[in-house]
Amino acid sequence: MERFTLIDGLRGIAALMVVIFHLSQTVEATFSSHLPGIINDLIKSGHFGVEIFFVISGFVIAHSVRNGNWSFHYLANFGLRRSIRLDPPYWTIIVLEIGLIYLSQYFYPNLGAKLPDTKQLVAHLFYLQELLGLGHLIPIFWTLCYEVQFYLVLVSALVLYTNLKKFTPDDNKIAFTLFSILGLLTFLVSLGIFLHFLPESIPGLFIDRWHQFFLGVLTWWCTISRGPRWLFIITCLFTISALFFAPDVANLRIGSTIVILVVCILIYIAATTNNLSLWLNSPKLLFLGTISYGLYLVHPSVGWRLIALEKKIFGDDMSLIMASLALSSGIFVSILAAWLLHILVERPSMNFAHRIRLSKKAPVHSS
């Protein structure tokens, strides 16, 4: 299977952006005092890596299920396969974090670190803590709760589309039209909620971020799947237009929306010019892309704690050089831990997940 190096490279960049954003907060006082404002602003924009992940997920999942025989059985197998792929690294980090909290309680009882209760832990195992309002063991876990919903909603929608076609066997255009209208409405509602045109949705429900994932799906469909490219252009233009009328309270979300548009347009251009497997073809970026899931998971537990330990040893009032070295050490140990997690847990999980076969559509033979 052809490797989309642009997608893998973007995944690596997004992971590194988030890592730098989170770990730099531990030395923010030093950086704010000694670095130019533009560099501080660039570091603080690292949280946009989350939006890049959501777009990439939409593109990748759409590509992975493109030939599926979408049925309820397919949905069940897809869910099981994604669970085997995602859960073991996630659960490993949960165990690691609990172990580190326990050690913190033993050596630094004054920090007030708390272990999760049974209810919170069970909710974490099924990505329900955001919806149930139970808080996260690690703050970045909220994105995983959204990702799992995105996957299941997309494939469930494809199953719905397949069943709609059964009711209109003589004119599949009706099913396609209904399905397209439903997709457009959910996109508009999601964008409206995100930009504060509409009231906030239920906390933790996928809908307020759905447009980011959906744009990734649409980018795939209008390029790799040969969908109507005018639809991609119109959707982007509509989204850009919405930004001009967004309320002032949506300033940060406007930045997020601009980021996802830039990423989608970049992928669109690469795909339509046959550069999807050529751009960002850097071994270092591809390595970061390979370990990006583990890097995203492990950096708060490992990298952040290392820098916090260094601050205890050298004091909070670090020089710019010491703060830079502390940040670099946190990034390095996070990458190292992510690489080990990939080899020991993630790669075996991926290999095992591939044993779950997803039924494919019967090939269409021309007469």
N, C-alpha and C positions, 0 to 999 in steps of 0.2 A: 504493500500500500504506500502510495506517495506521501511523503512527509511535508506538511505545510510549515516550512521553517519560519515564515512570518508569524504564524499563530504561536508557535513554540517560543519564538523570540519575544513576542509581546507578553506572553505569559511570564517569562523570566524577568522582563522589565517591570511588569506589574508587581511581582512578588518582591523584587528589590526595592521598589518605591514604598511599599507598605512597611517593609522591614526598617528602612531608614527613617520613615515617618515615626514609627512607634519608638524605636530605640533612641532616636535623637531627643525625644521628650525628656529623657533622663538627664540630659546635659543641656537642656533648653536655655537655662539661665546664662551659661557661659557663651553659647552660640549667639544668643540675642544681644549680648553685650559686645562681642568681638567680630562677628561676621556682618558683611553688608546686608542690608535689608532684603535685596533681591535674592540672595542665596538662602536666607532664612525662609523667605516666601516659597522658594523652590522646594526646600526640604519639607515644609508644612503642606505642600500640595501632594505629598506622597499618598495621602489617603484616597486620591483618585484612582489608585491602582485597583481598588475594589470594583469600581465601575468597569474598568478594563476587563477584569476577571468575568464579570457578568456578561459582557458582550461576547467575549471569547467562548464562554460556556454555551451561549445560544448558538453560535456558529458551529462549534464542535459537536454538540448533541444533535443538532439538526442533521449534520453530515453522518453521524454514526447510526441514526435510525432511518436513513433515507430509503433503504430497500426493505424495510420491515413489513411483515404481514401483520398490520396493526389490529390486534384483537385484545380481549381481556387477558387471554393467556400470555400474549406478548407483553402486555403491561406488567403482569406479575413477574415474568422472567426478567424484564428490564429492571424492575425495582430490585429484585434479588441480585442481579448482576452489579448494579450501581452500589448496593449495600456492601457487597463483598469487596468492591473496589475502594470504597471510601471509608468504611467503618473501622477496619483494623488500625490504620494510622491514626485516625481520630480517637479511637478508644485508647490507643497507646499513649497519646498525649494527655488524655484525661487521667490515666493511671500515673503518668510522670508528674503531672501537676499536683495531684493529691499527695504523692510522695514528697514533693518539694515543699508543699504547705505543711505537711507533718514535720519535716525537718526544721522549717522556719519556726513552727510553734515550740520546738524543743530548744533550738539555739537562740532564737530571738522572740521570746514570748510577748515582749512589749509591742511587737508589730501588730498584734491583733488579727493575724491571718486566720481565716475560718475555713474549716472543712465543709464540703457540701453535705446537706442532709440527704436522706434516702430519696425523698420526693424529687429533689433537684437532680440527683444523680440519675435516677430512672428517666426523667425528662430529657436529660442530656443524651442518653443512649439512643433516643429516638428523635432527636432534633426538635423537641417540642418546648424547650425552655423559653424560647422567645414568645411563642404564642400563649403560653401559660403564665408569662410574666414572673418567672422564677429567678431571673438573673442568670448570668453566664459565669461558668468557672473561669474562663478566659474571655475577655471582651470580644475578640475577633470571631468567636463561635457564632455570632448572630448571622454572619454571611453564609455559613454552612446551612443554617436553618432555611434561609431563602433559596439557596441552590437546590436543595432536595425538593422543595416545593416546585421550583421551576421545572425540574426534570419530569416530575410526575404530572404536572399540569399539561406540559407540552405533549407528552405521549398519550395522556388521557384524551386530549383534544384530537389527536390523530385517530384514536380508537373511535371517538364520537363521529369524526368525519367518515370513517369506514362504514359505520352503521347507518349514517345518513344516506350514503350511496345505495344501501340495500333497499331503502324505501323509494328511491328514484332511479331504478335500474335503467330506464329508457332515456333518462336525461340527467347525467351526472353533473351537468352544469348547475343545476339547482342546488345540489349538495355543496358544490364548490362555492357557489355564491353565498349561501347561508354561512358556511364555514369562514369565508373571507370577511363577511360582515361582522361575525362574532369576534374574529381576530382584531379587526380594526377598532371595534368598540372597546375591547379590553385594553388595547394600546392607548386609546384616547383617554379612557378613565384613569389608567395608570399614570400617564403623563400629567393629567390634570391634578391628580392627588399630589404627585411629587412636586409640582411647581406651585402648589397652593391655590390653584383655581377651584379645586373641590375640597371638601372636608377630609381630614385625615381618616385613613381606614383603620381597621382593627390592628393594633400593634403586633408586629411579627407576621402579618399576613402578606403573602407574596405580591399582592396587587400594586403596591406603591413603587416597587422596583421592577415590575414585570416588563415595562417598556424598554429597559436596558437589555434584558435578556432577549426580548422580542426583536429588537433591532439587529442583534447578532443572528437570529434565525432568519430574518428578512434579508440580511446581507448575503447569507449563504444561498437562500432560495433564488435571489435575483442575479446571482453570479454562477456558482457551481451547478445549481439545478436549472439554470436557464429560465428562471422566472422573468416576468416583465420588468425590465430595468427602469422603466418610467415610474413604476410603483416605488422603487427605492428612492429615486430622486424626489418624487412628490412628498414622500414621508419625511425625508430629511428637510426639505424646504418648509413643510408644515411645522416641524419641530423647531426649526430656526425662528420661524415667525412667532411661535408661542413664547419664545424667550423674550421678545421685545415687549410683551404685554404681561409678563409674570410679575406678581407683587414683589415689593422690595424685600419682604421676609424670605424670599426664595433665592437670595444672592448666591449662597453657597451651592445650592442645587442647580442654579444656572451654570455655574462652573462645571459641575458634574455632567450636565447634559451636553455642554460643549465638548468635553473630553470624549464622551461616547460617540458623538457625531464624528469627531476627528478620527477616532479609531475605526469606525465603520466605513468612512470614506477611504481611509488608507487601505483597508482590506478590500474594498470594492475595486479600487484602482489596481491593486496588485493582482486580484483575481481576473479582472478583465484584460490585463496586459500580460497574463501568464507569468507573473512574478511571485505568486503565492509561495512557491517552493524555492525561491531564490533570495528574496529580501530577508535581511536579518539572519543570514546564514553564517552566524558566528559561533564557533565551538563553545565559547564561554557563555553566550546568551542561551544556546541550546541546552547546555548543561544546567543553567539556572531554570530553564523551562521544564526540564526533566524532573528536577527536585522541587519545583515551585509549590506543589501542594504541601509537601513536608516542611518546606521553608516557611510557608505561611502559618502552618500549625505550630511549629516548634519555637519560633523566635521569641514569643513573649515569655515562655517558660525558661528558656536557656539564655538567650542574648540579653534580655532585660535584667535578669537576675545577676548575670556576670557584671554588667555595668553598675548595678546597685551595690554589689559587693565591693567593686573598685572604689566607689564613692565613699563607702564606709572606711576603707583602708586609707585613701588619700584625701578624704574630706570633700565636702560639697563644693567648696570654692576652688574649682579646677581652673588651670590655665587653658588657653585654647588648644595648645599642643596636647596636654593631658586628656582633655575632653575628646579631641579627635582620635587619640589612641584608644580611649575607652570605647568610643562608638565603633571604631574599626575592629576591636577585639570582639565586641558583641555581634557584629555582622559576621565575622569569620567563624566564631563558634556556632552561630546559628546555621551557617551554610554547612559546616562540618556535621552538625547534628542532623540536619535535613538529609544529607548524603547517606549517613548511616541508617536513618529511618527508611530511606528509599530502598536501600539494599536489603535490610533485614526484615522490613514489614511491607512496604508499599509494593515492591516488585513482586514478591510472592503472592500478594493479594491480587494484583493485576493478572498474573498468570492463572490463578485459580478462577478469577471472574470470567476469563475467556472460555472456561469450560462450560459456562452456562450459554447454551445456544439460543440465539434469537431467530425465530422463524422468519424466512424471507418470502417476498412476493414471488409467485411463479413467473418465470420469464415469459414475455410476450413474443410469440413467434409470428413473423409476418408470413402471409400466405403467398 
